[in-house]
Amino acid sequence: MKLLVINNKCSGLGDSDIYDFIRIATQEGDDVVIRNLSPKRSIAEMLVDARDFDCVVAAGGDGTVASVCYELRYTDVPILIFPAGTANLLAMNLDSSNNPRELARLVREGQTARFDICEIEYVDVDGVQRKHGFGVIAGAGYDSKIMESANRLKKSIGSLAYYLSFLTNSPDKLDIELIIDGVEHRTEGMAALLVNFARVAPDISIIHENDAQDGLFDIVVLKPDKVWKLAPTAISALLDAGGQFPERGDAIDIFSGREVYVRTEPPVRIQFDGEVLEATTPFVARVLPRSFREGGWNTSGASAGSSR
């Protein structure tokens, strides 16, 4: 077996479980190549020979993993998601283990499944047109403000940074224009979210039904102008763990589509999978159906965030 490990040493709290995984997963005669992320080398460069390997291991947070999946879109290269970030939402939605021994077993068994990855396209502050892949959620507005604030605290308090940021930041009221598969919608709210995988905690899903294999994403507009007005929606999400409370109330609007143009007034920062961009709205995003092959698929798992 030949493994290529793309390792983000700056993700999460800097744990070294990836090296335990390599020790457990490999056997006599196996080859392992480890490439640590660096600002001087793009992920595309690090994956140029990915087809020469039996599996690519993406070790990092959601941004790292999504970037690897995007670069290897529509290839037949299996990607093992090794959760080494702060929140690890993509791994959680896929019911991926965080145990090195279990991940080693899965990669050697070679079970795989295909899922959607998404693409976001925007113009940065220097006027350069850019594209990125995202796996879980992208958006603009209050979510970007939360992510930007949390990023300053993640190294010291881990995932608690997101909760603290949520409690200490106030939303802005936005006029939101959406063009979804050619159909225009105008509304108001604090944020527009594009959801590929819906779970944001083990038993909490932004929306009731979500399928990351159907070639669609959900466009969610958070409508209130105050955070506390989201409380009924949050309570519904908590009660929905058993699947019996699908309604999310009137605090959110939910659309679905393959491609969306998002414009806000005033313009606000954009984020994808927790990475806040040096760019503001407008932007375009689209779904790339079943474009990445997850290479540590646990056939005994069942996720609330996607149909399996």
N, C-alpha and C positions, 0 to 999 in steps of 0.2 A: 504494500500500500504506500502511496505517495501523498503526503499531506502538505498543503501550503497554508501556513498560519499568518493571517494579517492581524497584527496585535497592536492595539492602542494602549500603550502603557500609561497614558494620562486619564483613561476612563475610570469612573468610579472612585474608589478609595485606593487604587493601586494594588489590588490583591494579585497574588501570583498563582492562582488556581490553574491558569492555562498551562503552566509547566508541570503541574501534577497530572493534568489531562494528557499531555504529551507522553509523559512517563508511563501512564497506565495504558494508553491507547496503542502505543507502538510495540511492535514485536521485532524479532531478529529479521534483518533484511529490509525493514521499512525505511523510507526516506522522509525526512521532515525538513522543510525550509521555513524559517521564521523571519518575517519582515515586519519590523516595528515602524509604525507610522511616524512620519517626519514632515514638517512644513516644507522641506526641500524636495519632497518626492510625492507625486500625486498617487492616489489609489489606482488610477488607471495604469500608471507605469508599473505599480507593484503587481498588477494582475495580468500583465501582458502575456505571460506564459501559463495562465491558469488552466488552460485546456490540457496541459501536460501532467496534471495532477488528478488523483482519484477524488479528492475533495478539497475544498477551500474552507478553512476554519476562520470565521469572522469573530474575533475576540475584542469586545468593546461595548459601548453603549448603543442606543438606538440609531444615532447618527452614523456611527461607524458601520454598523451592520447594514443599514439601508443603503449606504454608499457602495458597499461591496455587492449587495444584491442588484443594485441598479447597474453597476459596471458589467455585471455578468448576466444581464437581462437577455432572455431569448437564447441563451447558450444551454448546453446540457450539463453544465458543471454543477455538481451538488455543493450546497453551501451549508455547513454546520454553524448554527448560531450559538456562539459561546457567550452567555450573558456576563459581561464584566463591567457594566456601567452602573449608573445610579438607580434608574427606574427599570430599565430592561423590559419595556412594554411589549416590544415585538416578540421576545422570547416568551413572555407571560401569555400573550394571546395565542401562541403556537403550543402552549403547554410544554415548552422546552424545559428540561431539568437544568438546575444550576449545580448539579453534583458531577464533578469530573469523571467519576467512575461510571455513572449512568450515561453520560455523553460519550465516553469512550466505547461503551457497549453499542450505543446507537450508531455511531459512525462506522463501526466494523460490520454491523448488520446490513447497512446500506439501504434502509428504507427511506424513500423520498416521496415528496408531494409537491405540487406546483401551486403557487399563490400569486396574487396580483401585487405588483409594485407600482408606485405612482411617480409621476414626473411633474416638477414645478419649474416654471419658466418665468423669468423676471429680468428687469434691468437694474443693475446695482448703482451705487451712488456715483460711480465714475462713468456711468452711461454704457456699461458693457452688458450685452445680453448673455444671461447665464442660465444653465439648467442643472437641477439636482434631482436625485431620487429620494423619495420618502416612503417609509413602510407603514407607519401607524397613523399619525395625524399631522397635518400642516394647517396653518391658519394665519390670521391677522387680527390684531386688536388686543383684547384683554389677555388672551393666552400668551401672546408674545411678551407682554409686560411681565407676566408671571415667570416665564422662562428666563427672561433677561435678569430679573432679580434673583431667581433661584440659582442661576449659574455662578453667582458670586459666593454662594454659601455651600454648594454641594460638597466641596472638598472637606469642609469642617463638620457638617451635620448630615450629610447623605441625603436620603429621600425626604427627610423632614423639611428640607429647603423649599420644596414645592408647596407644602402646606403653609409654612410661614409666609411665603411670598403671596399665596392666595389671600391670606388674612390681612396682609399689610398693604396691599395695592388696591387702588380704586379704579374702576373702569371708566372709559370715555364713551360718550354717546356718539355713534357713527351712523351716517347714511350709507347704506350698503347696496351696491348694484351687483347682481349676479346674472351672468348669461350662461345658462346650463344647456348644453347641446343645442345652442341656437335660440333658446327661449329666454327672454329677459324677465327678471324678477327684481323688484325694488322693495326694500324694507329698512328697518332701523334696528340697531342692537349694539352690543358691546364687543362682539367678535363674530367672525365667520370661520368655521372649522371644516376641514375636509377630512373625512374619517374613512380610513381603509380598514383598520382593526379598531374595534369599539371599546375594548376593555381598558380602563385606566387604573384599575386596582383588581386584585384577585376576584372579587365578587361584585364589582361595580362597572357597568357598561353605560356609555353615553347614550346609546340608543338600544332599543330592545332587540331588534333583529339586525344582523350584520353578517355578510358573507364576503370574505376576502378572496373568493374564487369565482365571482360572478361577472367580473369585468366592469363593475360599477363602484363608485364610492358614494358616501352619504355626505351631503353638504348641510351642516348644522349651523343655524344662526342663533346665538344667544341674545334674546331680545331685551331683557330688562336693562335699566340704567343703573341699578344698584345690585351688588352681589347678593344681599340677603333675599332678594326677590327670586333667586334661583333655588331657594330652600325646598319648595315643593317638588321641583324636578329632581333635586339631589336625593330627597327622601324616596321618591318613586324608584330611582336607580338603586338605592340600597335595598328596598323591598323586592326588587325585581330579580334578586339572586336566584330565586326558585322558578322564575319565569311566569309568575302569576300576575304581575303588575306592569303590563307593557306601556301604559300611557305615561307620557312625560310632562303632561300639562301644557299650558299655553305660553310658557316662558321660553320655548324654543320652537323654531320652524325647522322642518327636516325635508330636504329635497334629495334626489339621487340623480346621477348622471355619469357619463363617460369623460366629459370635458367641461371645465368651468372657467369663466373669466370673472375675477373678483376685483371690484373697485370700491374704495371707501372714501368718504369725505368727512373729516380730513384724512389724508393719507396716514397710514400707520405701519409700524414695522411688521415684517413677515418672519414666521418661524416654521421649521419643519423638523419633526422628531426631536424637539427640544433645542435645536440649533437656531439661534436668532441671527438673521441675516443683516448685512449692511445694505438694506434695501427696504423700500416701502411699497405699498400698493400703488398701482394695480399689478396683478400677476395672472398667469394662466396655469392651470393644472389639468392633468389627464391621467387616466388609468391605463396601465400596460397589462392587459389580461394574462394571468398565469405565467408571468414572465420570469419568475425566479424559482429555482428548484431547491427546496429545503432538504438538506441532506442528513438530518438527524431525526427523521420523523418517527415519533413514538406512536405506533398504531393503537396502543391502548388508551391514548389521551382523547379527551373530548373537550372542546373549547366553546365557551359561551360567545366568543368573539368572532367565530367563523363557523360555517357549516363544514363538516368533515365527512 
